[in-house]
Amino acid sequence: MSKMSLRRTMALGTGVLGSLVACGESSTAPGGESEVISRVTLTLTPSNGGAALTTYIDDSDGKGPTAPSAQVAVPALVRGVTYTGTVKFENRLKTPAEDITTEVQAEANEHRVFYTITSGSGVTITTTDVDGQNRPLGLRFSKAVAAGATAGAVRVVLCHYDSAPKVASATTCTGETDVDLPFAYAIAP
């Protein structure tokens, strides 16, 4: 075989190998598939005790053209209380439903949940968990409600990083957005 034919064969083999790796189902491969998420659930538990508050939004076709449903159960937060929070991502388009949160946890270095207060005042959200490289993850968080807090909304964004690096100091998603939903909250009288 000539040197030129050998180079072409090696280049072709390398290209095919690269294509097979990139086409895998794992989102750890460059260009991997993003998650299909049809329900996002937030659970807030008062740190001083009491019943957990749960709210969720369904999206009947994941990232399809149909708009998500209205939020179910707007939580009424108590002023002066800090809540421990969790977010759960599910694909309810499958039977049985698939818990995507476990996949996000397993691939923590490639995901981050961002929480942004978009209206209202006096509420602060802080991520309390990290990935394997000590960067914020956001599946767990705290939500502090100040004495003068007002009702509002928090934007929940699940960011998926494939080829772009995950930056610890980022305040917004610089990767692919898997979820972007507003969750309203009220203030208890």
JOCORNOR-V186589 format. One record per residue. N is the residue number from 1. RES is the residue in three letters. PHI is phi in whole degrees, 0 to 359 (999 if undefined). BURIAL is 1 if it has 16 or more other ideal C-beta (glycine too) atoms within 10 Angstrom, else 0. D_LAST is the distance of its C-alpha to the last C-alpha in Angstrom with 1 decimal. Layout:
{{N/RES/PHI/BURIAL/D_LAST} {N/RES/PHI/BURIAL/D_LAST}}
This chain:
{{1/MET/999/0/83.1} {2/SER/287/0/83.1} {3/LYS/299/0/80.7} {4/MET/294/0/79.0} {5/SER/295/0/78.5} {6/LEU/296/0/77.1} {7/ARG/298/0/74.6} {8/ARG/297/0/73.5} {9/THR/297/0/73.1} {10/MET/294/0/71.1} {11/ALA/296/0/68.8} {12/LEU/296/0/68.4} {13/GLY/299/0/67.6} {14/THR/296/0/65.0} {15/GLY/296/0/63.4} {16/VAL/295/0/63.3} {17/LEU/300/0/61.9} {18/GLY/298/0/59.1} {19/SER/295/0/58.3} {20/LEU/296/0/58.0} {21/VAL/295/0/55.6} {22/ALA/291/0/53.4} {23/CYS/271/0/53.3} {24/GLY/295/0/51.9} {25/GLU/282/0/48.7} {26/SER/288/0/47.3} {27/SER/283/1/44.9} {28/THR/282/0/46.6} {29/ALA/283/0/49.6} {30/PRO/305/0/49.6} {31/GLY/77/0/48.4} {32/GLY/299/1/46.9} {33/GLU/288/0/44.7} {34/SER/276/1/41.0} {35/GLU/283/1/38.7} {36/VAL/266/1/37.8} {37/ILE/234/1/34.0} {38/SER/247/1/32.5} {39/ARG/215/1/29.1} {40/VAL/238/1/26.8} {41/THR/239/1/24.1} {42/LEU/251/1/21.5} {43/THR/236/1/20.3} {44/LEU/239/1/17.8} {45/THR/244/1/18.1} {46/PRO/299/1/16.1} {47/SER/292/0/19.0} {48/ASN/267/0/18.0} {49/GLY/100/0/18.4} {50/GLY/119/0/16.5} {51/ALA/287/0/16.8} {52/ALA/287/0/17.6} {53/LEU/255/1/15.8} {54/THR/235/0/18.5} {55/THR/219/1/19.0} {56/TYR/210/1/22.4} {57/ILE/228/1/24.5} {58/ASP/259/0/28.0} {59/ASP/228/1/31.0} {60/SER/298/0/33.8} {61/ASP/229/0/36.6} {62/GLY/62/1/35.5} {63/LYS/267/0/36.4} {64/GLY/286/0/38.2} {65/PRO/285/0/37.9} {66/THR/284/0/35.2} {67/ALA/292/0/31.7} {68/PRO/298/1/29.1} {69/SER/288/0/26.9} {70/ALA/292/0/23.4} {71/GLN/297/1/20.8} {72/VAL/260/0/20.0} {73/ALA/65/0/16.5} {74/VAL/287/0/14.1} {75/PRO/288/1/12.3} {76/ALA/261/0/8.6} {77/LEU/277/1/9.1} {78/VAL/262/1/7.9} {79/ARG/300/0/8.9} {80/GLY/82/0/12.4} {81/VAL/249/1/13.3} {82/THR/254/1/16.4} {83/TYR/249/1/17.2} {84/THR/267/0/20.7} {85/GLY/235/1/21.4} {86/THR/225/1/24.3} {87/VAL/239/1/25.5} {88/LYS/234/1/28.0} {89/PHE/247/1/30.5} {90/GLU/227/1/32.5} {91/ASN/253/1/35.4} {92/ARG/270/1/34.9} {93/LEU/280/1/37.9} {94/LYS/262/0/40.1} {95/THR/237/0/40.8} {96/PRO/287/0/39.7} {97/ALA/302/0/36.7} {98/GLU/255/1/37.4} {99/ASP/276/0/35.0} {100/ILE/285/1/35.5} {101/THR/302/1/33.3} {102/THR/295/0/36.4} {103/GLU/291/1/38.6} {104/VAL/299/1/36.3} {105/GLN/297/0/36.4} {106/ALA/295/0/40.2} {107/GLU/249/1/40.7} {108/ALA/303/1/38.2} {109/ASN/294/0/40.6} {110/GLU/251/1/40.4} {111/HIS/227/1/36.6} {112/ARG/202/1/33.5} {113/VAL/257/1/29.9} {114/PHE/255/1/28.3} {115/TYR/238/1/24.6} {116/THR/230/0/23.8} {117/ILE/286/1/20.5} {118/THR/257/0/21.5} {119/SER/205/0/18.5} {120/GLY/85/1/15.4} {121/SER/212/0/15.8} {122/GLY/81/1/15.3} {123/VAL/240/1/15.9} {124/THR/236/0/19.3} {125/ILE/246/1/21.2} {126/THR/232/0/24.4} {127/THR/293/1/27.0} {128/THR/242/0/28.2} {129/ASP/235/0/31.3} {130/VAL/227/0/34.6} {131/ASP/273/1/37.7} {132/GLY/293/0/41.2} {133/GLN/249/0/41.9} {134/ASN/65/0/38.9} {135/ARG/256/1/37.1} {136/PRO/304/1/33.4} {137/LEU/251/1/32.8} {138/GLY/102/1/29.1} {139/LEU/288/1/28.9} {140/ARG/236/0/26.7} {141/PHE/203/1/24.2} {142/SER/243/0/21.4} {143/LYS/230/1/18.1} {144/ALA/265/1/16.8} {145/VAL/248/1/13.4} {146/ALA/288/0/13.8} {147/ALA/300/0/11.9} {148/GLY/257/0/11.9} {149/ALA/297/1/11.4} {150/THR/239/0/10.8} {151/ALA/300/1/10.9} {152/GLY/186/1/14.5} {153/ALA/213/1/17.3} {154/VAL/239/1/19.8} {155/ARG/269/0/23.4} {156/VAL/250/1/25.2} {157/VAL/235/1/29.0} {158/LEU/263/1/31.6} {159/CYS/256/1/34.7} {160/HIS/243/1/38.1} {161/TYR/257/1/40.9} {162/ASP/256/1/44.5} {163/SER/267/0/47.0} {164/ALA/280/0/44.7} {165/PRO/288/0/43.9} {166/LYS/276/1/40.4} {167/VAL/256/0/39.5} {168/ALA/299/0/37.4} {169/SER/270/0/36.1} {170/ALA/297/1/35.3} {171/THR/249/0/31.9} {172/THR/220/0/32.6} {173/CYS/288/1/34.6} {174/THR/246/0/38.4} {175/GLY/250/1/39.5} {176/GLU/273/1/39.0} {177/THR/271/0/35.5} {178/ASP/272/1/35.0} {179/VAL/217/1/31.3} {180/ASP/210/0/29.2} {181/LEU/228/1/25.9} {182/PRO/267/0/22.5} {183/PHE/245/1/19.4} {184/ALA/282/1/16.1} {185/TYR/219/1/12.8} {186/ALA/253/0/9.2} {187/ILE/247/1/6.4} {188/ALA/295/0/3.8} {189/PRO/295/0/0.0}}
